[in-house]
């Protein structure tokens, strides 16, 4: 189950976090497009919620939240 902070995220929280998240590692299997920028789904959600990387929210929960907020998600670079 996603943590309370993660579950309370709004679309604007994700957009704001996408502007400040820099990702230099290999892209994760699940990603999201925000303003034509591809970012890793779970790290972006955790960054937006200001929770640590060891938060209990998993990738599938993060993707579901992003889809519910109207973002395009991808699996290994292909639309999901």
Phi and psi restraints in degrees (range 20) as a CNS / XPLOR table:
assign (resid 1 and name C) (resid 2 and name N)
       (resid 2 and name CA) (resid 2 and name C) 1.0 -67.9 20.0 2
assign (resid 2 and name N) (resid 2 and name CA)
       (resid 2 and name C) (resid 3 and name N) 1.0 146.5 20.0 2
assign (resid 2 and name C) (resid 3 and name N)
       (resid 3 and name CA) (resid 3 and name C) 1.0 -67.6 20.0 2
assign (resid 3 and name N) (resid 3 and name CA)
       (resid 3 and name C) (resid 4 and name N) 1.0 164.1 20.0 2
assign (resid 3 and name C) (resid 4 and name N)
       (resid 4 and name CA) (resid 4 and name C) 1.0 -60.8 20.0 2
assign (resid 4 and name N) (resid 4 and name CA)
       (resid 4 and name C) (resid 5 and name N) 1.0 -41.2 20.0 2
assign (resid 4 and name C) (resid 5 and name N)
       (resid 5 and name CA) (resid 5 and name C) 1.0 -63.6 20.0 2
assign (resid 5 and name N) (resid 5 and name CA)
       (resid 5 and name C) (resid 6 and name N) 1.0 -39.2 20.0 2
assign (resid 5 and name C) (resid 6 and name N)
       (resid 6 and name CA) (resid 6 and name C) 1.0 -68.3 20.0 2
assign (resid 6 and name N) (resid 6 and name CA)
       (resid 6 and name C) (resid 7 and name N) 1.0 -44.5 20.0 2
assign (resid 6 and name C) (resid 7 and name N)
       (resid 7 and name CA) (resid 7 and name C) 1.0 -64.5 20.0 2
assign (resid 7 and name N) (resid 7 and name CA)
       (resid 7 and name C) (resid 8 and name N) 1.0 -25.0 20.0 2
assign (resid 7 and name C) (resid 8 and name N)
       (resid 8 and name CA) (resid 8 and name C) 1.0 -88.2 20.0 2
assign (resid 8 and name N) (resid 8 and name CA)
       (resid 8 and name C) (resid 9 and name N) 1.0 2.1 20.0 2
assign (resid 8 and name C) (resid 9 and name N)
       (resid 9 and name CA) (resid 9 and name C) 1.0 -63.4 20.0 2
assign (resid 9 and name N) (resid 9 and name CA)
       (resid 9 and name C) (resid 10 and name N) 1.0 144.4 20.0 2
assign (resid 9 and name C) (resid 10 and name N)
       (resid 10 and name CA) (resid 10 and name C) 1.0 -112.1 20.0 2
assign (resid 10 and name N) (resid 10 and name CA)
       (resid 10 and name C) (resid 11 and name N) 1.0 163.4 20.0 2
assign (resid 10 and name C) (resid 11 and name N)
       (resid 11 and name CA) (resid 11 and name C) 1.0 -53.6 20.0 2
assign (resid 11 and name N) (resid 11 and name CA)
       (resid 11 and name C) (resid 12 and name N) 1.0 -42.9 20.0 2
assign (resid 11 and name C) (resid 12 and name N)
       (resid 12 and name CA) (resid 12 and name C) 1.0 -64.4 20.0 2
assign (resid 12 and name N) (resid 12 and name CA)
       (resid 12 and name C) (resid 13 and name N) 1.0 -32.1 20.0 2
assign (resid 12 and name C) (resid 13 and name N)
       (resid 13 and name CA) (resid 13 and name C) 1.0 -63.0 20.0 2
assign (resid 13 and name N) (resid 13 and name CA)
       (resid 13 and name C) (resid 14 and name N) 1.0 -41.1 20.0 2
assign (resid 13 and name C) (resid 14 and name N)
       (resid 14 and name CA) (resid 14 and name C) 1.0 -67.4 20.0 2
assign (resid 14 and name N) (resid 14 and name CA)
       (resid 14 and name C) (resid 15 and name N) 1.0 -44.0 20.0 2
assign (resid 14 and name C) (resid 15 and name N)
       (resid 15 and name CA) (resid 15 and name C) 1.0 -61.8 20.0 2
assign (resid 15 and name N) (resid 15 and name CA)
       (resid 15 and name C) (resid 16 and name N) 1.0 -43.7 20.0 2
assign (resid 15 and name C) (resid 16 and name N)
       (resid 16 and name CA) (resid 16 and name C) 1.0 -63.5 20.0 2
assign (resid 16 and name N) (resid 16 and name CA)
       (resid 16 and name C) (resid 17 and name N) 1.0 -43.9 20.0 2
assign (resid 16 and name C) (resid 17 and name N)
       (resid 17 and name CA) (resid 17 and name C) 1.0 -66.3 20.0 2
assign (resid 17 and name N) (resid 17 and name CA)
       (resid 17 and name C) (resid 18 and name N) 1.0 -34.4 20.0 2
assign (resid 17 and name C) (resid 18 and name N)
       (resid 18 and name CA) (resid 18 and name C) 1.0 -63.5 20.0 2
assign (resid 18 and name N) (resid 18 and name CA)
       (resid 18 and name C) (resid 19 and name N) 1.0 -28.8 20.0 2
assign (resid 18 and name C) (resid 19 and name N)
       (resid 19 and name CA) (resid 19 and name C) 1.0 -71.4 20.0 2
assign (resid 19 and name N) (resid 19 and name CA)
       (resid 19 and name C) (resid 20 and name N) 1.0 -25.8 20.0 2
assign (resid 19 and name C) (resid 20 and name N)
       (resid 20 and name CA) (resid 20 and name C) 1.0 -107.5 20.0 2
assign (resid 20 and name N) (resid 20 and name CA)
       (resid 20 and name C) (resid 21 and name N) 1.0 -14.4 20.0 2
assign (resid 20 and name C) (resid 21 and name N)
       (resid 21 and name CA) (resid 21 and name C) 1.0 -79.2 20.0 2
assign (resid 21 and name N) (resid 21 and name CA)
       (resid 21 and name C) (resid 22 and name N) 1.0 124.1 20.0 2
assign (resid 21 and name C) (resid 22 and name N)
       (resid 22 and name CA) (resid 22 and name C) 1.0 -111.0 20.0 2
assign (resid 22 and name N) (resid 22 and name CA)
       (resid 22 and name C) (resid 23 and name N) 1.0 133.3 20.0 2
assign (resid 22 and name C) (resid 23 and name N)
       (resid 23 and name CA) (resid 23 and name C) 1.0 -126.2 20.0 2
assign (resid 23 and name N) (resid 23 and name CA)
       (resid 23 and name C) (resid 24 and name N) 1.0 112.7 20.0 2
assign (resid 23 and name C) (resid 24 and name N)
       (resid 24 and name CA) (resid 24 and name C) 1.0 -110.3 20.0 2
assign (resid 24 and name N) (resid 24 and name CA)
       (resid 24 and name C) (resid 25 and name N) 1.0 -4.3 20.0 2
assign (resid 24 and name C) (resid 25 and name N)
       (resid 25 and name CA) (resid 25 and name C) 1.0 -82.7 20.0 2
assign (resid 25 and name N) (resid 25 and name CA)
       (resid 25 and name C) (resid 26 and name N) 1.0 174.4 20.0 2
assign (resid 25 and name C) (resid 26 and name N)
       (resid 26 and name CA) (resid 26 and name C) 1.0 -61.0 20.0 2
assign (resid 26 and name N) (resid 26 and name CA)
       (resid 26 and name C) (resid 27 and name N) 1.0 140.7 20.0 2
assign (resid 26 and name C) (resid 27 and name N)
       (resid 27 and name CA) (resid 27 and name C) 1.0 -64.3 20.0 2
assign (resid 27 and name N) (resid 27 and name CA)
       (resid 27 and name C) (resid 28 and name N) 1.0 139.4 20.0 2
assign (resid 27 and name C) (resid 28 and name N)
       (resid 28 and name CA) (resid 28 and name C) 1.0 -74.0 20.0 2
assign (resid 28 and name N) (resid 28 and name CA)
       (resid 28 and name C) (resid 29 and name N) 1.0 166.3 20.0 2
assign (resid 28 and name C) (resid 29 and name N)
       (resid 29 and name CA) (resid 29 and name C) 1.0 -61.8 20.0 2
assign (resid 29 and name N) (resid 29 and name CA)
       (resid 29 and name C) (resid 30 and name N) 1.0 -42.8 20.0 2
assign (resid 29 and name C) (resid 30 and name N)
       (resid 30 and name CA) (resid 30 and name C) 1.0 -97.0 20.0 2
assign (resid 30 and name N) (resid 30 and name CA)
       (resid 30 and name C) (resid 31 and name N) 1.0 128.1 20.0 2
assign (resid 30 and name C) (resid 31 and name N)
       (resid 31 and name CA) (resid 31 and name C) 1.0 -136.9 20.0 2
assign (resid 31 and name N) (resid 31 and name CA)
       (resid 31 and name C) (resid 32 and name N) 1.0 173.1 20.0 2
assign (resid 31 and name C) (resid 32 and name N)
       (resid 32 and name CA) (resid 32 and name C) 1.0 -141.3 20.0 2
assign (resid 32 and name N) (resid 32 and name CA)
       (resid 32 and name C) (resid 33 and name N) 1.0 147.7 20.0 2
assign (resid 32 and name C) (resid 33 and name N)
       (resid 33 and name CA) (resid 33 and name C) 1.0 -99.9 20.0 2
assign (resid 33 and name N) (resid 33 and name CA)
       (resid 33 and name C) (resid 34 and name N) 1.0 123.9 20.0 2
assign (resid 33 and name C) (resid 34 and name N)
       (resid 34 and name CA) (resid 34 and name C) 1.0 -130.8 20.0 2
assign (resid 34 and name N) (resid 34 and name CA)
       (resid 34 and name C) (resid 35 and name N) 1.0 116.5 20.0 2
assign (resid 34 and name C) (resid 35 and name N)
       (resid 35 and name CA) (resid 35 and name C) 1.0 52.2 20.0 2
assign (resid 35 and name N) (resid 35 and name CA)
       (resid 35 and name C) (resid 36 and name N) 1.0 47.3 20.0 2
assign (resid 35 and name C) (resid 36 and name N)
       (resid 36 and name CA) (resid 36 and name C) 1.0 63.4 20.0 2
assign (resid 36 and name N) (resid 36 and name CA)
       (resid 36 and name C) (resid 37 and name N) 1.0 17.1 20.0 2
assign (resid 36 and name C) (resid 37 and name N)
       (resid 37 and name CA) (resid 37 and name C) 1.0 -112.5 20.0 2
assign (resid 37 and name N) (resid 37 and name CA)
       (resid 37 and name C) (resid 38 and name N) 1.0 125.1 20.0 2
assign (resid 37 and name C) (resid 38 and name N)
       (resid 38 and name CA) (resid 38 and name C) 1.0 -87.2 20.0 2
assign (resid 38 and name N) (resid 38 and name CA)
       (resid 38 and name C) (resid 39 and name N) 1.0 126.7 20.0 2
assign (resid 38 and name C) (resid 39 and name N)
       (resid 39 and name CA) (resid 39 and name C) 1.0 -133.2 20.0 2
assign (resid 39 and name N) (resid 39 and name CA)
       (resid 39 and name C) (resid 40 and name N) 1.0 155.4 20.0 2
assign (resid 39 and name C) (resid 40 and name N)
       (resid 40 and name CA) (resid 40 and name C) 1.0 -68.8 20.0 2
assign (resid 40 and name N) (resid 40 and name CA)
       (resid 40 and name C) (resid 41 and name N) 1.0 132.5 20.0 2
assign (resid 40 and name C) (resid 41 and name N)
       (resid 41 and name CA) (resid 41 and name C) 1.0 -62.3 20.0 2
assign (resid 41 and name N) (resid 41 and name CA)
       (resid 41 and name C) (resid 42 and name N) 1.0 -58.8 20.0 2
assign (resid 41 and name C) (resid 42 and name N)
       (resid 42 and name CA) (resid 42 and name C) 1.0 -64.3 20.0 2
assign (resid 42 and name N) (resid 42 and name CA)
       (resid 42 and name C) (resid 43 and name N) 1.0 -47.9 20.0 2
assign (resid 42 and name C) (resid 43 and name N)
       (resid 43 and name CA) (resid 43 and name C) 1.0 -58.6 20.0 2
assign (resid 43 and name N) (resid 43 and name CA)
       (resid 43 and name C) (resid 44 and name N) 1.0 -35.6 20.0 2
assign (resid 43 and name C) (resid 44 and name N)
       (resid 44 and name CA) (resid 44 and name C) 1.0 -66.1 20.0 2
assign (resid 44 and name N) (resid 44 and name CA)
       (resid 44 and name C) (resid 45 and name N) 1.0 -44.6 20.0 2
assign (resid 44 and name C) (resid 45 and name N)
       (resid 45 and name CA) (resid 45 and name C) 1.0 -62.7 20.0 2
assign (resid 45 and name N) (resid 45 and name CA)
       (resid 45 and name C) (resid 46 and name N) 1.0 -43.9 20.0 2
assign (resid 45 and name C) (resid 46 and name N)
       (resid 46 and name CA) (resid 46 and name C) 1.0 -65.2 20.0 2
assign (resid 46 and name N) (resid 46 and name CA)
       (resid 46 and name C) (resid 47 and name N) 1.0 -39.3 20.0 2
assign (resid 46 and name C) (resid 47 and name N)
       (resid 47 and name CA) (resid 47 and name C) 1.0 -63.6 20.0 2
assign (resid 47 and name N) (resid 47 and name CA)
       (resid 47 and name C) (resid 48 and name N) 1.0 -43.6 20.0 2
assign (resid 47 and name C) (resid 48 and name N)
       (resid 48 and name CA) (resid 48 and name C) 1.0 -64.0 20.0 2
assign (resid 48 and name N) (resid 48 and name CA)
       (resid 48 and name C) (resid 49 and name N) 1.0 -34.9 20.0 2
assign (resid 48 and name C) (resid 49 and name N)
       (resid 49 and name CA) (resid 49 and name C) 1.0 -87.0 20.0 2
assign (resid 49 and name N) (resid 49 and name CA)
       (resid 49 and name C) (resid 50 and name N) 1.0 -5.1 20.0 2
assign (resid 49 and name C) (resid 50 and name N)
       (resid 50 and name CA) (resid 50 and name C) 1.0 57.4 20.0 2
assign (resid 50 and name N) (resid 50 and name CA)
       (resid 50 and name C) (resid 51 and name N) 1.0 46.3 20.0 2
assign (resid 50 and name C) (resid 51 and name N)
       (resid 51 and name CA) (resid 51 and name C) 1.0 -116.2 20.0 2
assign (resid 51 and name N) (resid 51 and name CA)
       (resid 51 and name C) (resid 52 and name N) 1.0 157.4 20.0 2
assign (resid 51 and name C) (resid 52 and name N)
       (resid 52 and name CA) (resid 52 and name C) 1.0 -69.1 20.0 2
assign (resid 52 and name N) (resid 52 and name CA)
       (resid 52 and name C) (resid 53 and name N) 1.0 160.0 20.0 2
assign (resid 52 and name C) (resid 53 and name N)
       (resid 53 and name CA) (resid 53 and name C) 1.0 -61.8 20.0 2
assign (resid 53 and name N) (resid 53 and name CA)
       (resid 53 and name C) (resid 54 and name N) 1.0 -18.9 20.0 2
assign (resid 53 and name C) (resid 54 and name N)
       (resid 54 and name CA) (resid 54 and name C) 1.0 -92.6 20.0 2
assign (resid 54 and name N) (resid 54 and name CA)
       (resid 54 and name C) (resid 55 and name N) 1.0 15.5 20.0 2
assign (resid 54 and name C) (resid 55 and name N)
       (resid 55 and name CA) (resid 55 and name C) 1.0 -56.9 20.0 2
assign (resid 55 and name N) (resid 55 and name CA)
       (resid 55 and name C) (resid 56 and name N) 1.0 150.3 20.0 2
assign (resid 55 and name C) (resid 56 and name N)
       (resid 56 and name CA) (resid 56 and name C) 1.0 -72.2 20.0 2
assign (resid 56 and name N) (resid 56 and name CA)
       (resid 56 and name C) (resid 57 and name N) 1.0 -9.3 20.0 2
assign (resid 56 and name C) (resid 57 and name N)
       (resid 57 and name CA) (resid 57 and name C) 1.0 -64.8 20.0 2
assign (resid 57 and name N) (resid 57 and name CA)
       (resid 57 and name C) (resid 58 and name N) 1.0 125.7 20.0 2
assign (resid 57 and name C) (resid 58 and name N)
       (resid 58 and name CA) (resid 58 and name C) 1.0 -96.9 20.0 2
assign (resid 58 and name N) (resid 58 and name CA)
       (resid 58 and name C) (resid 59 and name N) 1.0 174.8 20.0 2
assign (resid 58 and name C) (resid 59 and name N)
       (resid 59 and name CA) (resid 59 and name C) 1.0 -61.3 20.0 2
assign (resid 59 and name N) (resid 59 and name CA)
       (resid 59 and name C) (resid 60 and name N) 1.0 -40.6 20.0 2
assign (resid 59 and name C) (resid 60 and name N)
       (resid 60 and name CA) (resid 60 and name C) 1.0 -65.4 20.0 2
assign (resid 60 and name N) (resid 60 and name CA)
       (resid 60 and name C) (resid 61 and name N) 1.0 -36.8 20.0 2
assign (resid 60 and name C) (resid 61 and name N)
       (resid 61 and name CA) (resid 61 and name C) 1.0 -67.7 20.0 2
assign (resid 61 and name N) (resid 61 and name CA)
       (resid 61 and name C) (resid 62 and name N) 1.0 -42.0 20.0 2
assign (resid 61 and name C) (resid 62 and name N)
       (resid 62 and name CA) (resid 62 and name C) 1.0 -61.6 20.0 2
assign (resid 62 and name N) (resid 62 and name CA)
       (resid 62 and name C) (resid 63 and name N) 1.0 -44.2 20.0 2
assign (resid 62 and name C) (resid 63 and name N)
       (resid 63 and name CA) (resid 63 and name C) 1.0 -63.4 20.0 2
assign (resid 63 and name N) (resid 63 and name CA)
       (resid 63 and name C) (resid 64 and name N) 1.0 -42.1 20.0 2
assign (resid 63 and name C) (resid 64 and name N)
       (resid 64 and name CA) (resid 64 and name C) 1.0 -61.4 20.0 2
assign (resid 64 and name N) (resid 64 and name CA)
       (resid 64 and name C) (resid 65 and name N) 1.0 -41.8 20.0 2
assign (resid 64 and name C) (resid 65 and name N)
       (resid 65 and name CA) (resid 65 and name C) 1.0 -63.4 20.0 2
assign (resid 65 and name N) (resid 65 and name CA)
       (resid 65 and name C) (resid 66 and name N) 1.0 -45.5 20.0 2
assign (resid 65 and name C) (resid 66 and name N)
       (resid 66 and name CA) (resid 66 and name C) 1.0 -63.2 20.0 2
assign (resid 66 and name N) (resid 66 and name CA)
       (resid 66 and name C) (resid 67 and name N) 1.0 -41.5 20.0 2
assign (resid 66 and name C) (resid 67 and name N)
       (resid 67 and name CA) (resid 67 and name C) 1.0 -63.0 20.0 2
assign (resid 67 and name N) (resid 67 and name CA)
       (resid 67 and name C) (resid 68 and name N) 1.0 -43.4 20.0 2
assign (resid 67 and name C) (resid 68 and name N)
       (resid 68 and name CA) (resid 68 and name C) 1.0 -62.0 20.0 2
assign (resid 68 and name N) (resid 68 and name CA)
       (resid 68 and name C) (resid 69 and name N) 1.0 -29.0 20.0 2
assign (resid 68 and name C) (resid 69 and name N)
       (resid 69 and name CA) (resid 69 and name C) 1.0 -86.9 20.0 2
assign (resid 69 and name N) (resid 69 and name CA)
       (resid 69 and name C) (resid 70 and name N) 1.0 0.7 20.0 2
assign (resid 69 and name C) (resid 70 and name N)
       (resid 70 and name CA) (resid 70 and name C) 1.0 92.0 20.0 2
assign (resid 70 and name N) (resid 70 and name CA)
       (resid 70 and name C) (resid 71 and name N) 1.0 15.8 20.0 2
assign (resid 70 and name C) (resid 71 and name N)
       (resid 71 and name CA) (resid 71 and name C) 1.0 -91.6 20.0 2
assign (resid 71 and name N) (resid 71 and name CA)
       (resid 71 and name C) (resid 72 and name N) 1.0 151.2 20.0 2
assign (resid 71 and name C) (resid 72 and name N)
       (resid 72 and name CA) (resid 72 and name C) 1.0 -82.8 20.0 2
assign (resid 72 and name N) (resid 72 and name CA)
       (resid 72 and name C) (resid 73 and name N) 1.0 122.7 20.0 2
assign (resid 72 and name C) (resid 73 and name N)
       (resid 73 and name CA) (resid 73 and name C) 1.0 -105.3 20.0 2
assign (resid 73 and name N) (resid 73 and name CA)
       (resid 73 and name C) (resid 74 and name N) 1.0 156.4 20.0 2
assign (resid 73 and name C) (resid 74 and name N)
       (resid 74 and name CA) (resid 74 and name C) 1.0 -134.5 20.0 2
assign (resid 74 and name N) (resid 74 and name CA)
       (resid 74 and name C) (resid 75 and name N) 1.0 151.5 20.0 2
assign (resid 74 and name C) (resid 75 and name N)
       (resid 75 and name CA) (resid 75 and name C) 1.0 -120.2 20.0 2
assign (resid 75 and name N) (resid 75 and name CA)
       (resid 75 and name C) (resid 76 and name N) 1.0 118.8 20.0 2
assign (resid 75 and name C) (resid 76 and name N)
       (resid 76 and name CA) (resid 76 and name C) 1.0 50.5 20.0 2
assign (resid 76 and name N) (resid 76 and name CA)
       (resid 76 and name C) (resid 77 and name N) 1.0 42.8 20.0 2
assign (resid 76 and name C) (resid 77 and name N)
       (resid 77 and name CA) (resid 77 and name C) 1.0 84.4 20.0 2
assign (resid 77 and name N) (resid 77 and name CA)
       (resid 77 and name C) (resid 78 and name N) 1.0 -4.9 20.0 2
assign (resid 77 and name C) (resid 78 and name N)
       (resid 78 and name CA) (resid 78 and name C) 1.0 -109.1 20.0 2
assign (resid 78 and name N) (resid 78 and name CA)
       (resid 78 and name C) (resid 79 and name N) 1.0 142.3 20.0 2
assign (resid 78 and name C) (resid 79 and name N)
       (resid 79 and name CA) (resid 79 and name C) 1.0 -52.6 20.0 2
assign (resid 79 and name N) (resid 79 and name CA)
       (resid 79 and name C) (resid 80 and name N) 1.0 134.6 20.0 2
